[in-house]
Amino acid sequence: MRFPQIQISKTDIQMDYSITKPFQRIQQPQADLSISQPAATVEINTTNARLNINMDQMWRDLGMKPVGEFIKEYAQMGRQEMLKGMSRRMGEGRQMMMSAGKEQGRTTIQNLAKQSHGPERPGPYNIKFIPSIGSVKVNITPGTTDINIQQNEPKIAVKVNKPQMDFTYGKVSGEMMVRPAVQIDVVG
């Protein structure tokens, strides 16, 4: 015996898709940057050095003195020589007074003459440095230099620009080319 059979046939769906891709563009403009550096302030203060050279003693050693000093010096030397002469004459007078009447007669005066005018011996000879050592006095006052620097901070201004974005959405559209179907047949 034959049983009826069921025959099923089906048709799959067929689609046609149209896809538009999304588009995105991002652009970042550079930031606006402004930098300025003010110059540093430099202040320099100096005090000049001072050099003093005193050559008065050197000129005196060389015999070049002011006229007033020559006058004082020669007046002092004249006074000393005058006092020496007075004391010598007083001594000679006293010697003549003491020896008078002791029958020395002329010998007293001759002895006094020999004492005063005997041969002079040359004095000791030495080397003398003219001008004398240390006669030129040098005094130095050093100068100073003060440097003050005031630095100025740089001035930085930044303006950030926002990014520019352009976006287009994607799109998917579909069309059914073949509709799905199920067909059932009974055979036999």
Buried (B, 14 or more C-beta within 10 A) or exposed (E): EEEEEEEEEEEEEEEEEEEEEEEEEEEEEEEEEEEEEEEEEEEEEEEEEEEEEEBBBBBBBEEEBEEEEEEEEEEEEEEEEEEEEEEEEEEBEEBBEEBEEEEEEEEBBEBBEEEEEEEEEEEEEEEEEEBEEEBBEEEEEEEEEEEEEEEEEEEEEEEEEEEEEEEEEEEEEEEEEEEEEEEEEEEE
